[in-house]
Amino acid sequence: MKEVVDALTIGQQNVVRELGLGGLLDIKGFRIDDEFLTWIVNNFNCQTRTLDVHGVKMKVTPTDVERVIGVSCTGVDVSLVGLDLAVDEDLEALLEIPVKDGVVVLSSIKKELKTLVSHGSAFRVKFILFVLGKLLAPSPYWAHRRALIPFMYNIQ
């Protein structure tokens, strides 16, 4: 995540701030092993915000996440507008989203983000898909369903 953030242009950083995700610009560099990430996902209870470690339930607060990752736990609420959940191949083509076998390929998005200089809709959607895949809904498979694309396009 940090290497993508470090490669952002000033214009892209401004877009990230406008989206209410400016805290990501201060993210600390760290790696999480895929097996450990899978364990965290499998042992974290979203309703109670607890991590089950060998039967002991540990409360995880937004402040804890801020301290570990470096992303501010305060900011602007993100909302969706004009939501249309239909898979739109024209939108995928317009935004040049790498889709293979019905999934968004996050490794390709990461590579593109490190070299992309524009800061329009294509950047915004790719950045949010990457953040979703890396931090908010991590997956050891480095891919997400293409149905997420309209969500990302309609974010404000």
C-alpha positions, 0 to 999 in steps of 0.5 A: 500500500505504501509504495502506491501512496508514495507514487501518487502525484500532487493532483492524485493526493488531492483527489484522495483527500477529497474522497475523505481518504486523506489519512491513507497518505500517511500510511506506514509501510508494512507487509502482512503475510497472506496466511496471517491476513487470512487468519485475521479475517477468519478470527475477527468479529465485525459486530463486536470488533473483537479478534479471537486469539486462542479463545480470548476476545480482544477488542480492536478500536479504530484508534488501535488500527490508526496506531498500527497502520497509520491511517487516521480514525477520523475524517469525512464520511464516504457516501454512494450516489445514484447507485446502479448495481448492473455490471457495465462493460462499457464503464469497465472499458472506459475506466480501463479496469483489468477484469479477468474471468469476472473478477477485478485483478488487483495486482494489475491495478497496483501496477497501474497506480504506480505509473498513472499520472492522471487524477480523474475518474479512472484514477479514483475508481482504481485507487478505491478498488485497490484500497478496498482490496488491500485494507478494507476487504482483504483477500489472499486472492488479490481479486474482487468481483467486478460488481464492485466497480459501479460502487466505486464509480459512484462514490463521493 
